[in-house]
């Protein structure tokens, strides 16, 4: 299962609201706030594309999010999709 450690950067005045919204999402775990507006977060998904969709969902649908910035990604046990660009012929 691919996982990503990310920093969700927020508008400082909305950090608390963003944190509460993140806690409602499936496959999202929060680990606190750093320096007023950086929410330390781990995302999990069945695929790297799923991680991308989840990060996009957070940045596009939660008001007060400036961006989602990856710090660590692990996908070594992901099985490549036969139709993906990563498969070899």
VMD Tcl script that builds the backbone (N, CA, C; Angstrom):
set m [mol new atoms 267]
animate dup $m
set s [atomselect $m all]
$s set {name element resname resid chain x y z} {
  {N N UNK 1 A 0.846 -1.172 0.000}
  {CA C UNK 1 A 0.000 0.000 0.000}
  {C C UNK 1 A 0.894 1.238 0.000}
  {N N UNK 2 A 0.787 2.078 -1.013}
  {CA C UNK 2 A 1.565 3.309 -1.045}
  {C C UNK 2 A 1.146 4.258 0.076}
  {N N UNK 3 A 2.137 4.908 0.664}
  {CA C UNK 3 A 1.879 5.924 1.679}
  {C C UNK 3 A 2.712 7.154 1.359}
  {N N UNK 4 A 2.225 8.298 1.819}
  {CA C UNK 4 A 2.957 9.544 1.622}
  {C C UNK 4 A 2.880 10.371 2.893}
  {N N UNK 5 A 4.035 10.837 3.337}
  {CA C UNK 5 A 4.081 11.824 4.401}
  {C C UNK 5 A 4.044 13.178 3.736}
  {N N UNK 6 A 3.068 13.990 4.085}
  {CA C UNK 6 A 2.912 15.288 3.440}
  {C C UNK 6 A 2.732 16.382 4.485}
  {N N UNK 7 A 3.004 17.595 4.062}
  {CA C UNK 7 A 2.700 18.772 4.867}
  {C C UNK 7 A 1.563 19.497 4.156}
  {N N UNK 8 A 0.463 19.674 4.875}
  {CA C UNK 8 A -0.662 20.440 4.353}
  {C C UNK 8 A -0.494 21.859 4.879}
  {N N UNK 9 A -0.172 22.788 3.976}
  {CA C UNK 9 A 0.043 24.177 4.362}
  {C C UNK 9 A -1.288 24.916 4.238}
  {N N UNK 10 A -1.607 25.669 5.281}
  {CA C UNK 10 A -2.912 26.327 5.347}
  {C C UNK 10 A -2.773 27.836 5.525}
  {N N UNK 11 A -3.865 28.527 5.284}
  {CA C UNK 11 A -3.982 29.920 5.688}
  {C C UNK 11 A -3.984 29.872 7.221}
  {N N UNK 12 A -3.076 30.584 7.886}
  {CA C UNK 12 A -2.933 30.438 9.340}
  {C C UNK 12 A -4.242 30.550 10.138}
  {N N UNK 13 A -5.100 31.449 9.750}
  {CA C UNK 13 A -6.360 31.646 10.481}
  {C C UNK 13 A -7.325 30.472 10.312}
  {N N UNK 14 A -7.075 29.594 9.346}
  {CA C UNK 14 A -7.991 28.492 9.064}
  {C C UNK 14 A -7.396 27.123 9.399}
  {N N UNK 15 A -6.234 27.093 10.024}
  {CA C UNK 15 A -5.558 25.825 10.311}
  {C C UNK 15 A -6.429 24.881 11.125}
  {N N UNK 16 A -7.065 25.386 12.156}
  {CA C UNK 16 A -7.904 24.536 13.010}
  {C C UNK 16 A -9.050 23.910 12.222}
  {N N UNK 17 A -9.692 24.697 11.361}
  {CA C UNK 17 A -10.802 24.189 10.538}
  {C C UNK 17 A -10.305 23.131 9.551}
  {N N UNK 18 A -9.163 23.385 8.928}
  {CA C UNK 18 A -8.597 22.425 7.981}
  {C C UNK 18 A -8.256 21.125 8.703}
  {N N UNK 19 A -7.663 21.226 9.880}
  {CA C UNK 19 A -7.314 20.047 10.659}
  {C C UNK 19 A -8.547 19.194 10.941}
  {N N UNK 20 A -9.636 19.818 11.313}
  {CA C UNK 20 A -10.872 19.081 11.587}
  {C C UNK 20 A -11.408 18.398 10.321}
  {N N UNK 21 A -11.304 19.062 9.181}
  {CA C UNK 21 A -11.757 18.462 7.926}
  {C C UNK 21 A -10.878 17.275 7.529}
  {N N UNK 22 A -9.573 17.395 7.725}
  {CA C UNK 22 A -8.662 16.291 7.404}
  {C C UNK 22 A -8.970 15.066 8.251}
  {N N UNK 23 A -9.316 15.273 9.499}
  {CA C UNK 23 A -9.609 14.159 10.404}
  {C C UNK 23 A -10.857 13.376 9.982}
  {N N UNK 24 A -11.695 13.964 9.156}
  {CA C UNK 24 A -12.909 13.301 8.665}
  {C C UNK 24 A -12.642 12.387 7.473}
  {N N UNK 25 A -11.501 12.561 6.823}
  {CA C UNK 25 A -11.220 11.827 5.588}
  {C C UNK 25 A -10.671 10.435 5.862}
  {N N UNK 26 A -11.157 9.472 5.078}
  {CA C UNK 26 A -10.647 8.106 5.126}
  {C C UNK 26 A -9.232 8.083 4.547}
  {N N UNK 27 A -8.359 7.271 5.123}
  {CA C UNK 27 A -6.977 7.094 4.667}
  {C C UNK 27 A -6.102 8.324 4.877}
  {N N UNK 28 A -6.509 9.193 5.800}
  {CA C UNK 28 A -5.722 10.377 6.161}
  {C C UNK 28 A -5.517 10.357 7.668}
  {N N UNK 29 A -4.255 10.471 8.093}
  {CA C UNK 29 A -3.926 10.542 9.517}
  {C C UNK 29 A -3.135 11.820 9.749}
  {N N UNK 30 A -3.542 12.583 10.758}
  {CA C UNK 30 A -2.826 13.816 11.069}
  {C C UNK 30 A -1.985 13.617 12.322}
  {N N UNK 31 A -0.863 14.350 12.374}
  {CA C UNK 31 A 0.078 14.233 13.491}
  {C C UNK 31 A 0.404 15.579 14.114}
  {N N UNK 32 A -0.501 16.525 13.975}
  {CA C UNK 32 A -0.305 17.809 14.634}
  {C C UNK 32 A 0.058 18.931 13.696}
  {N N UNK 33 A 0.222 20.112 14.316}
  {CA C UNK 33 A 0.494 21.336 13.574}
  {C C UNK 33 A 1.890 21.827 13.939}
  {N N UNK 34 A 2.646 22.220 12.937}
  {CA C UNK 34 A 3.997 22.750 13.108}
  {C C UNK 34 A 4.035 24.193 12.610}
  {N N UNK 35 A 4.575 25.072 13.412}
  {CA C UNK 35 A 4.743 26.482 13.036}
  {C C UNK 35 A 3.459 27.124 12.521}
  {N N UNK 36 A 2.399 26.970 13.256}
  {CA C UNK 36 A 1.143 27.685 13.040}
  {C C UNK 36 A 0.275 27.214 11.876}
  {N N UNK 37 A 0.879 26.820 10.739}
  {CA C UNK 37 A 0.014 26.505 9.598}
  {C C UNK 37 A 0.513 25.325 8.749}
  {N N UNK 38 A 1.307 24.443 9.330}
  {CA C UNK 38 A 1.794 23.257 8.620}
  {C C UNK 38 A 1.253 22.018 9.331}
  {N N UNK 39 A 0.306 21.340 8.706}
  {CA C UNK 39 A -0.287 20.147 9.312}
  {C C UNK 39 A 0.462 18.922 8.799}
  {N N UNK 40 A 1.065 18.193 9.726}
  {CA C UNK 40 A 1.816 16.984 9.385}
  {C C UNK 40 A 0.807 15.864 9.180}
  {N N UNK 41 A 0.869 15.215 8.009}
  {CA C UNK 41 A -0.188 14.295 7.596}
  {C C UNK 41 A 0.403 13.089 6.866}
  {N N UNK 42 A -0.243 11.929 7.028}
  {CA C UNK 42 A 0.101 10.735 6.260}
  {C C UNK 42 A -1.118 10.341 5.438}
  {N N UNK 43 A -0.898 10.122 4.147}
  {CA C UNK 43 A -1.944 9.676 3.227}
  {C C UNK 43 A -1.669 8.231 2.838}
  {N N UNK 44 A -2.712 7.430 2.718}
  {CA C UNK 44 A -2.586 6.035 2.290}
  {C C UNK 44 A -3.568 5.777 1.160}
  {N N UNK 45 A -3.175 4.894 0.230}
  {CA C UNK 45 A -4.049 4.540 -0.884}
  {C C UNK 45 A -3.621 3.190 -1.449}
  {N N UNK 46 A -4.442 2.652 -2.332}
  {CA C UNK 46 A -4.109 1.386 -2.985}
  {C C UNK 46 A -3.135 1.572 -4.141}
  {N N UNK 47 A -2.950 2.819 -4.580}
  {CA C UNK 47 A -2.060 3.081 -5.712}
  {C C UNK 47 A -1.470 4.483 -5.598}
  {N N UNK 48 A -0.416 4.725 -6.340}
  {CA C UNK 48 A 0.161 6.066 -6.348}
  {C C UNK 48 A -0.812 7.067 -6.978}
  {N N UNK 49 A -1.586 6.624 -7.926}
  {CA C UNK 49 A -2.607 7.507 -8.513}
  {C C UNK 49 A -3.659 7.863 -7.475}
  {N N UNK 50 A -3.973 6.906 -6.606}
  {CA C UNK 50 A -4.907 7.177 -5.515}
  {C C UNK 50 A -4.360 8.218 -4.559}
  {N N UNK 51 A -3.054 8.161 -4.284}
  {CA C UNK 51 A -2.426 9.186 -3.444}
  {C C UNK 51 A -2.556 10.556 -4.102}
  {N N UNK 52 A -2.320 10.591 -5.399}
  {CA C UNK 52 A -2.436 11.852 -6.132}
  {C C UNK 52 A -3.863 12.400 -6.078}
  {N N UNK 53 A -4.843 11.515 -6.262}
  {CA C UNK 53 A -6.243 11.948 -6.193}
  {C C UNK 53 A -6.586 12.478 -4.804}
  {N N UNK 54 A -6.098 11.788 -3.769}
  {CA C UNK 54 A -6.376 12.213 -2.401}
  {C C UNK 54 A -5.742 13.577 -2.110}
  {N N UNK 55 A -4.502 13.770 -2.538}
  {CA C UNK 55 A -3.838 15.067 -2.354}
  {C C UNK 55 A -4.582 16.169 -3.104}
  {N N UNK 56 A -5.023 15.873 -4.312}
  {CA C UNK 56 A -5.793 16.854 -5.088}
  {C C UNK 56 A -7.121 17.167 -4.412}
  {N N UNK 57 A -7.775 16.149 -3.882}
  {CA C UNK 57 A -9.044 16.354 -3.173}
  {C C UNK 57 A -8.836 17.312 -2.002}
  {N N UNK 58 A -7.785 17.087 -1.235}
  {CA C UNK 58 A -7.503 17.944 -0.084}
  {C C UNK 58 A -7.250 19.374 -0.531}
  {N N UNK 59 A -6.402 19.555 -1.527}
  {CA C UNK 59 A -6.033 20.914 -1.937}
  {C C UNK 59 A -7.158 21.655 -2.652}
  {N N UNK 60 A -8.063 20.913 -3.297}
  {CA C UNK 60 A -9.100 21.567 -4.084}
  {C C UNK 60 A -10.441 21.709 -3.368}
  {N N UNK 61 A -10.686 20.908 -2.339}
  {CA C UNK 61 A -12.020 20.937 -1.733}
  {C C UNK 61 A -12.067 21.444 -0.295}
  {N N UNK 62 A -10.924 21.519 0.380}
  {CA C UNK 62 A -10.940 22.002 1.758}
  {C C UNK 62 A -10.520 23.469 1.758}
  {N N UNK 63 A -11.438 24.315 2.171}
  {CA C UNK 63 A -11.171 25.741 2.192}
  {C C UNK 63 A -10.064 26.050 3.200}
  {N N UNK 64 A -9.133 26.875 2.797}
  {CA C UNK 64 A -8.037 27.262 3.670}
  {C C UNK 64 A -6.744 26.529 3.401}
  {N N UNK 65 A -6.773 25.544 2.490}
  {CA C UNK 65 A -5.554 24.809 2.135}
  {C C UNK 65 A -4.810 25.577 1.049}
  {N N UNK 66 A -3.550 25.877 1.315}
  {CA C UNK 66 A -2.697 26.524 0.320}
  {C C UNK 66 A -2.097 25.475 -0.603}
  {N N UNK 67 A -1.688 24.334 -0.028}
  {CA C UNK 67 A -1.113 23.274 -0.840}
  {C C UNK 67 A -0.797 22.041 -0.029}
  {N N UNK 68 A -0.566 20.935 -0.734}
  {CA C UNK 68 A -0.182 19.653 -0.139}
  {C C UNK 68 A 1.198 19.325 -0.689}
  {N N UNK 69 A 2.184 19.237 0.212}
  {CA C UNK 69 A 3.570 19.092 -0.206}
  {C C UNK 69 A 4.172 17.795 0.329}
  {N N UNK 70 A 4.523 16.860 -0.562}
  {CA C UNK 70 A 5.069 15.573 -0.112}
  {C C UNK 70 A 6.465 15.716 0.483}
  {N N UNK 71 A 6.694 14.964 1.547}
  {CA C UNK 71 A 8.018 14.896 2.157}
  {C C UNK 71 A 8.597 13.494 2.014}
  {N N UNK 72 A 7.708 12.494 1.886}
  {CA C UNK 72 A 8.142 11.101 1.811}
  {C C UNK 72 A 7.058 10.307 1.097}
  {N N UNK 73 A 7.460 9.443 0.177}
  {CA C UNK 73 A 6.517 8.556 -0.504}
  {C C UNK 73 A 7.132 7.167 -0.571}
  {N N UNK 74 A 6.357 6.154 -0.195}
  {CA C UNK 74 A 6.804 4.763 -0.280}
  {C C UNK 74 A 5.765 3.985 -1.060}
  {N N UNK 75 A 6.203 3.359 -2.146}
  {CA C UNK 75 A 5.278 2.573 -2.970}
  {C C UNK 75 A 5.922 1.282 -3.446}
  {N N UNK 76 A 6.915 0.789 -2.718}
  {CA C UNK 76 A 7.673 -0.372 -3.185}
  {C C UNK 76 A 6.839 -1.632 -3.345}
  {N N UNK 77 A 5.731 -1.766 -2.606}
  {CA C UNK 77 A 4.939 -2.984 -2.723}
  {C C UNK 77 A 3.747 -2.831 -3.659}
  {N N UNK 78 A 3.694 -1.730 -4.413}
  {CA C UNK 78 A 2.617 -1.524 -5.372}
  {C C UNK 78 A 2.834 -2.428 -6.583}
  {N N UNK 79 A 1.776 -3.084 -7.014}
  {CA C UNK 79 A 1.835 -3.932 -8.202}
  {C C UNK 79 A 1.445 -3.069 -9.399}
  {N N UNK 80 A 2.329 -2.948 -10.392}
  {CA C UNK 80 A 2.024 -2.094 -11.541}
  {C C UNK 80 A 0.791 -2.598 -12.312}
  {N N UNK 81 A -0.021 -1.667 -12.740}
  {CA C UNK 81 A -1.180 -1.933 -13.568}
  {C C UNK 81 A -0.670 -2.241 -14.973}
  {N N UNK 82 A -1.229 -3.272 -15.611}
  {CA C UNK 82 A -0.760 -3.641 -16.952}
  {C C UNK 82 A -0.976 -2.524 -17.957}
  {N N UNK 83 A -1.927 -1.637 -17.685}
  {CA C UNK 83 A -2.213 -0.553 -18.609}
  {C C UNK 83 A -1.477 0.737 -18.247}
  {N N UNK 84 A -0.668 0.717 -17.201}
  {CA C UNK 84 A 0.021 1.938 -16.782}
  {C C UNK 84 A 1.260 2.179 -17.628}
  {N N UNK 85 A 1.747 3.385 -17.552}
  {CA C UNK 85 A 2.970 3.756 -18.275}
  {C C UNK 85 A 4.201 3.091 -17.692}
  {N N UNK 86 A 4.112 2.556 -16.482}
  {CA C UNK 86 A 5.245 1.958 -15.816}
  {C C UNK 86 A 5.510 0.512 -16.245}
  {N N UNK 87 A 4.545 -0.115 -16.902}
  {CA C UNK 87 A 4.727 -1.514 -17.290}
  {C C UNK 87 A 5.693 -1.615 -18.469}
  {N N UNK 88 A 6.465 -2.674 -18.475}
  {CA C UNK 88 A 7.415 -2.850 -19.577}
  {C C UNK 88 A 6.848 -3.846 -20.587}
  {N N UNK 89 A 7.258 -3.717 -21.811}
  {CA C UNK 89 A 6.758 -4.596 -22.889}
  {C C UNK 89 A 7.741 -5.675 -23.185}
}
mol reanalyze $m
mol bondsrecalc $m
mol representation Tube
mol addrep $m
